[in-house]
Amino acid sequence: MLKNLTRSVLAATLAGALLAPSARAADHETIVQFRPGVSTEAQARAVSAAGGRVTRDLHVINAVAAHLGDGAERRLSADPAVLRVSVAGRVRSTATTLVDTSRLASSYTDSVFASKLWNSNSLTGKGIGVAVIDTGIAGELPDFRVSATNSASRVVASVVTNPDATTATDTYGHGTHVAGILAGNGNNRSSSDPLRGKYVGVAPDASLISIKAGDDDGNASVVDVIYGIQFAIDHAADYNIRVINLSLESATAQSYKTDPLDAAVESAWLKGIVVVAAAGNRGATAGAVNYAPGNDPFVITVGGADDRASKGTADDTSTNWGSIGTTQDGFAKPEVIAPGAHIISTLAPNSAFTQLCPACVRDGAYFQAGGTSMSTPVVSGVVAQLLQKYPNWTPNQVKGALMKSSRPLTGGRTDLREIVADKALTATATANAGLTPNTVVNAATGEIDYTKASWSKASWTGAADLLKASWTKASWTCICTSSNTTSVDPTKASWSKASWSTSWDK
């Protein structure tokens, strides 16, 4: 997690360096970006040792602005703690627009008022890491670029936890579709591309951590997902992972007190990561919300809304397929709903989605689908916006704000409430008071007692045959060899071929 730094952190170094506006404009500044984990004090020492002088704190990108003397840039570039050294070039005003919405074709960002925050509040999820535990992300797509002029991908890490996967990219399609809803940005396409700016996700500047729990055909086990959650916990500080998106569910109903997947999401939650989970697509049938992780009382469980493809909200309604009910432990779910019907988002090239539903392909590069799998990243994106504004908020505060500010719908189930991003910014509430966690989870620390659990902590390896994804900064593969894993039911996650259905698109 990026440190919540105050402006006084580098006070000693900055003393005497805060120039008057006219002097600063004439002074040549260079941006020195450091690797994760390098403290602000160490950054200042490195610049000083190289013969430079820190002028400004740029902690949002783990960097400082500095005035560098002769040879200082070369010395800093050779410092192993430094990621890159670049000139702070001039910029031209484009008014206050961060995200061009003039060509926006999708409606769900307007329906939850997330788009209202892009330019009026500069809240685009920038600096917030969201772990998408799914079937991978096609991170080379232009929608995931840093910007229109920076082709580096915002998929900053690609992780594989399924031992049957042969590649780190998304060969199935589900994960890429989810990621685009959450953080795609069609404005990063070429200026000559007719699709430029047509589709934009809720948090278009957020960083994505792709955790591929599915194999190349979209099949996954509960164990694969648990190991993905463990990775997000272990590497939260490396990538400022503040949110986990779980557009999936277990196929076996079990009390949250004993379910291993529920234990894993609670561990993440209690360690400061907001977990957003799909409610499922069983409607109001008996036991519809009895499946992990959506049945867990700690997490934010998301049901389905239909915005009827209109940017207004008066016609928004609930869906008849979004799961709703009371869990086997007596908790009402979902807490909130979000648009999930007929959602158009990024399509992984040559993925199974193109064969599963050729008629769902839009403009050759996007795909239309529906379900609470699509509703969930809408909420995850809004969570990223909230955490960009309030980096010190706990998961309980985020959940409380979303629930308090949500609004009842005029159509469908009036007891379901849709999220309202701009209202959540000013809502003060704390959720989850008095909850008792899973029997193997320590309520104070979030640590899992593996002597009581039926699985063991994932074992990470630095083997030479890592599954590489060329667009990412880092890539890992998990060796899951624990003899204990056989006691966990390796049932398929709900994105598998057998359960995925275009009929969710109502």
N, C-alpha and C positions, 0 to 999 in steps of 0.2 A: 504494500500500500504506500502511495506517495505520502511523505510526511506532511502534516498540516503545519506549514511553516508560517511564522509571523514575519512582518517586515523588519523586525529587529534582529533576526537571526544573524545577519551579516553586518550588524551595526558598526562593529569595530573596523571591519574592512572598508565599509562604505563611507565611514566618516571622512569628510573632506573630498569624497569622490562624487557626491551628488551635485552635479554641476547645474548652473543656471540653464534654462532652456536654450538660450543662444549659444552658450559654450558647448552644451551637449551636442547640439546639431552640428557643430563644427568638428567635434571630436570623433575620430574613427573608432567605431565599436565593432567587436567581433563576438559572435556567440560561441561559447565553449560548452558543449553538451557532454555530460558525464554518464558513465555506465550505471545501471541500477545498483543501489546500495552505497554509493559514494556520498558521504555526509556533506552537508553544506560547509562545515569547517574545513574538511579535506579539500573541497573544491577551491575554497579561497586560498588555502596554502599552496595548492598546485599552480594556480595562476600566478601567485606571488613568486614562487620558486622559479617559474619560467621567465620572470622579468615583466609580468603584466600587472594590471591594476583592475580589480573588480569594480564595475560601475553600477550594475543592477542585478537583482536576484530574479531569475527566471525559473523558479522551482516547478512551475507547471509542466515544464519539459525537462526537468532535472538538469538545469543549465544555469550559467551566469553570462551576463554581458560584460565584456572586459575591454580595456584599452591595452593593446599589446605592443611592446617595443620591438626593436629589431631582433629577429631570431626567436621571439617568444612563441609565435605560431608554430614554427617547426618543432620546438621543444615540447609544446603541449600536444601536438599531433603524435609524437612518439611516446607519450605517457600512456601506459596500459589502462589507466583509469578513465581516459578520455575517449568518448565515443566518436565525436567529430568536432571539427573547428570550422566555422563558416562565417563569412562576412555578413554583417547585419545590413543588408541592402535597403534602399529606400522603397517605400510602397506608395502606391497611388490610391487616393480615396475612391471607394465605390459606394459612397454614402454609408449606411449602416447595415447593408445587406450581407449576411453571412451565407445564407442559402437562398438561391434564386428559386422562387416559387411560381414564376410566371408561366411555366410550361408544365406544372405539376398535374398529373392525371389521376393519381390515387387520392382517395378521400379519407383514409383511416387516420392520418396524422392530424387532419382538421377535426375529425369527429371527437378526438380526445384532447384537442387544443394543444397538442405538442408542437405543431408548426408555429403557433402563436409565440412560442418562447424562443424560436431560432433567432430571429432578428430583433425582437423587442427586448429580450433578456440575454442574448448571446449564449443561450443554453442549447448546445448541440451534442452533449455527452463528451466533449473533448477532455482527454486526460483520464477518462474512466475506462477500466478494462472490464469487459463482459465475457465470461466463459460460456461458450455455446457447446453443451455436451450433446452430441447429435451424430450425424453421419459424415461430418467433415464440412469444410467450407472451400469453395473454389475461390481462393483468395487472390488469384491473378486477374479476376474480373475488374474492369475499370470502375465499377460502382464501389469497390473497396479500396480504391486509391486514397492516399492521404489528401490529395487535392488535384485539381485539374492540371497543375504544373508540377506536381510531385507524384511520380508513378509508384513510389514505395507503397506497399500494402498496409492497411490498418489491421490486417490479420497478422499480429505481431508474434504469434507462436502457433505452431501446429503440433498437436499431440495425438498419438495413437494408443488407445488402451485395449483395443480388440486384437487378440493374437492372430485372428484369421484375416485381418486387413492386409492388403499388399501395397497400398499406397496411402499417403496422408491426405490426398485430396478427396473431394466428394464425388463418388461414382454413382451414388444413388439419387441425390437431389434434395432431400428433405432439409439437411443442415444449411445448405446454401440459400434455400428459400426463406428459412427462418432468419438467417443472418441478414439478409437483405431487408426484411421487414424491420429488423432491429436497427441496423446501422448502414444500409446501403445508401449511396448518394449518386444518382444519375447525373448530377452536375459535374462530376469528375470525368465524364466522357468527353471526347474530343469536341471542339466547338463546331466541327462540321458534321457531327453525328446527329441524325434526326431524332435519336432517342435521348439526347442530352437533356437532363433535368426533368424527364417525364416521370420517373419513379424515384422517390426519396424515402428512406427509412426514418424512424422516429428520432434516433440519435445519430445523425449522419457524420459526426466526427468521432464517435466512440471507437476505442480499440477493441479488437475481437481476438479472443483466444480460442482457437478451434481445437476441441477435444473430441476426436473421432472414437466414439464408443461402438459404432456400428461397423460391420464388415463391409466389403465392397458391394454387397447386395442389400444392405440396410438392416441386416439382422444383428441383434445385440442381446446380451444377457444383463441381468441385474448386476453381476460382478463387474462387467465392463463399465457400467455407469458409476458404480461406487468408486472404482479406481480413478475415474475421471474427476469425481468430486474431490477425492483425496489429492489429486494433482493440483486442482484449483486452490485448495487450502495450502498446500506446501509451497506454491509459487505465487501466492497472492501479492507478496511484497515486490516480487520481480516485475510484475506486469500491472500493478495496481488493480488487481481483480477485486471488484466490489460487488459484482452481480454474477450469479449463475443462472442461465436459462435452461430449463428442462421441459422441452416440448415432447414429453414422453410419459409413459406410466408403466408400472409393472402389470403383468397379466394375472397376478395372484393377489387376492384380497387378504390383508392381514392387518391386525391392530398396529397403529403407529408405535406403540410401546415396545413391540418386539420385531418389527420389520427392519431388516438391515439397511434398506435404502432410506427409510425414514431416519434411522440413526445417522447416516452419512450426511443428509441435508441439515439435520439439526446441529451436527458438529460444525458445518460451515456457517450456519446462522449464528451460533453462539460465539464463533470466532470473528464475526463482523462482516460476513458476506451475505448480501440479500439473495435469497433463493426464490425464484419465480417459477411456478410449476403449472402445467396444464391440468384442467379439471377432468378432461376426457370428453368423449362424444357419445355418451349413453343417455342423454336427456334426463328425464325425471324418473327413470326406471329404478326399481328397488336396488339398493346397494351401488348406485351409480358412482358415488364418490368414495368408495371404500379402497381405492388403489393408490399405493405409494407412487410418487411422493406427494400427489395432490391431496391425500387424506391427512397430511401432517398439519397439526394445528399451528406450528410455528411459521411455516412458509406462506407466501402469498400465492393462493390458488386462483387461477384465472378461468372464467367461463367465457362463453361465446356471445358476442353481440353482432347484429347486422346493421351496418350504417346505410344499407341500400344504395351503396356507391354514390352517395350524395355528400357534399361537404357541409351541409347543414346538419343540425342535430335533432330537429323536431321529429324526424321520421325514424330515428334509431329505435331498434327493438331488440329484445333478446331472441335467441334462436331456439328451435325445438330440439336441437341435437347437443347443445352444451350441457354437460353433466351438472346436476344440482341435487342437493339433498343433505342428509345428515350422515356423518361417518359412523362406523361401527363403535367409535369411542365417544359419540355424542356431539361432534363439532359440525356446525353448519358450513357448508362449502358450496360454491366458491365465495371468497370475500368480495371480489370485484369481477367485472366482465369488461371485455374490450372487443373491438371489431375483429372478426375472424372469418367472415363469409366473403367469398369471391375476391380474395386478396391476391393482387399481382405483385410478384417479387422476383428476385434474381434467379436465373436458371443455370445450374451447373452444366457446362458444355458436355455433350455426349453422355449424360447421366441417364439412369433408368427412368426418370420422370418423363423424358421425351417419348419413351416407348409405352409407358403406362397410360399416358393420356396425351396423345398428339394434339388433340383439339384444345388442350389447355395451354399450349404454347402461345405466347403473345409477342408480337414484333420480333420473333426469332431469338430473342435473348432473355425473355421473361416468361413466367409461368403463373397460371391462375389456379389457386387451390383454396380450401377452406377447412376449418376445424379449430379446436382450441390450441392446436399446435401453432396456429397463426396468431391467435389472440395473445398468447403468452409473450412473444417478443415485443408486441406493442407495449405491454406493461414494463418489460425489462428495459426498453428504450426510455420510457418516462422515468424509471428509477435512475437510470444513468444521468438524465437531466437534473433530477433532484440532488443527486450526490455531487454533481459538478457545482451546483449552487451551495450545497451544505455538505462539504466533505466530512464533517465530524458527526453527521447523523448516524445513529445506529440502525441496524435492520428493523428493530421494533419501532423506531421513530418514522422510518420510511413507510412501513406498513400502516402505521397509525394515520399518517398524513394522507395516504392514498384512500384509506377507508373513510376517513372523516369528510374528505372533499368530494367523494364520488356522488353521482346524481342518479335518482330513480328515472326509469324510462317510462314513456307514455304508452308504449306498445309492448306486448308480450308479458313476461313475468315482472310485475311491478316491484317485487321484493328483491330483484337483482339490481345492482348499481354499477354504472359505467364510470370509469376513471375520468378525471378532469385535471389535466396536467397543470394548468396555470393556477387553479384553485389549491392544488396540493402544495404549491410553493408557500402559501400563507397559512396552511393548516398546521396546527400544533397538537399532536396527539401521540400517545405511546400505546402500542398494541401488545398483546401476549402476556399481560399481567397474570401471575399465578399459575402459569402452565408448568406441567411436570414433563420433563423430557423422556425420551426412550430409555429403557432400563440400563443400557450400556453406555449412556452419555452422561458426562459430568456436567451438571447444570451451571456450575461456576466457570468452568474453563472450556467447555465444549469438547474436551478430550474423550476419546472412545477407549473404554476398558476392553482391550482385545482378549483378555482372559475370560470375559463373559460373552464375547461376540463369536459368531459362527464363521467369521472370515478374518483374514489378517491384513495388515497394512500393505499397500502395494509396494513392490520392490522395483525401484527405478535403476536403469542401467545406462552406462555411457558406452555401450557396445559400438563397434565400428560400422555395423550395418543398420544405422538409424534410418528410419523412413524419412527422407528429406522432402521438403516442399520449398522450392526455390524462392518463393515470394516471402517467406517468413524469416524472421530474425533467428529463430531457434526451432528445433524439432526434437522430439523424444519418441521413444517407443517403450511400452511397458512390458516387462517379462512377468507374467502372472503365473507363478508356479507353485503357489502355496497349496499344500495338501488340504487345507481347510476349505478351499473354495468349492469343493464338490458338495458341501453340505448346504450351499445356497442354491435355491432353485434357479437354474439358468434359463428362465423363461424369456421369450422374446419381448423386446420393448415395442411400444405401440406404433412405431413408425415402420415396422417390418412390412414386406410385400403382402403378407397374408391379411393384415389389418388395415393397411392404407386404402382409402377409398375416395374416389372423386365425388361420391355422394355426400361427403361432408360439406361440399361447396353448395350451400343452399341459397 
